[in-house]
Amino acid sequence: MKTILIVTDAYYPQVNGVVRTLDKLAQILQKKNYNIKFLEPSAFPTFPMPTYKEIRLSVALPGVVRNKIEEINPDAIHIATEGPLGAMARRYCIKKNIAFSTSFHTQYPEYLRARAPVPLKWSYAYFRRFHSAAKYCLISSKTVAKRLQEKGFNNIVNWSLGVDSEIFNPSFRDENSVEFNFPRPIFLYVGRVAIEKNIEDFLKLNLQGTKLIVGSGPQLEQLKKQYQDCVFVGPKKGIELSRYYASADCFVFPSKTDTFGLVLLEAMASGLPVAAYPVQGPLDVIADSGAGILDENLQIAAQRAVKIAREKCVQYARKFSWERSAQIFLDNLPFIEK
């Protein structure tokens, strides 16, 4: 049985698309008879990321990371994030002349600029250098992949993600529960409550019905006080999250920086039409499927999307398979010759 090491600075208890993607990938690869090991922050002392305390960064010496990698003795290494652990694992692979793959999950340069006056060209220079050392860099958005190629990334592989239709499906719809006893239609947002998600574009919309927000983040308490007409329920996961998706009437995705947006697939698989801006992520996932409305005016998109037949969304989401996603990952994973 071959061992695959996934190095990631993002892992549980964080709840986000990167963590859920890696978790699901590991489950499928294990079924394919691969031994999956994670090198992640819980193995090290951590400190809260400045301006974003929910994310904790690892404090580890390169020698400690080296010892852990050599103890695992993997047959292949994939570096999923560009944080401290990813950087030290990258350094180890380069020093040992070990080929590895990476993945670009999030547009961190744009996220960083939203929080600090850091020029995009500086941060993109770092990320280009980081990923150029990998044999392959997997990116889930064709739109972002094209943009990165224009910025000098030359090892890009398109990596389509998937959705678990056993967990996310319309059977969990529950219109009668007290949890969903709000004026209809219910417009749902699921994700981090943070500035980079552009969530205020959703909260400001003048929509009949109810705006329901699932998730946590550094802006949660501030926005709860500021938008008292909206319903904030905190983070949800598993079947409980599925019930929120299936019981809402429209999914609103205000982000302009996500590289894919796994929540888009989860929403559609649950029978929920999507309203979003025509940007990377929604353009790649929704396209001209008819399962959502993309418009520069988010209010118009939401008002139109809520009228889309739920079954149309479910049928379209079934095209996205985690099995296919895992195979693309394997096909572009350079195994170590021993």
Buried (B, 14 or more C-beta within 10 A) or exposed (E): EBBBBBBBBBBEEBBBBBBBBBEBBBEBBEEEEBBBBBBBBEBBEBEEBEEBEBBBBBEBEBEBBBEBBEEBEBBBBBBBBBBBBBBBBBBBBEEEEBBBBBBBBBBBBBBBBBBEEEEEEEBBBBBBEBBEBBEBBBBBBBBBBEBBEEEEBEBBBBBBBBBBBEBBBBEBBEEEEEBBEBEEBBBBBBBBBBBBBBBBBBBBBEBEBBBBBBBBBBBBEEBBEEBEEBBBEEBBEEEEBBBBBBBBBBBBBBBBBBBBBBBBBBBBBBBBBBBBBEBBBBBBBBEEBBBBBBBEEBBEBBBBBBEBEBEBBBBBBEEBBBEBBBBBBBEBBBEBEE
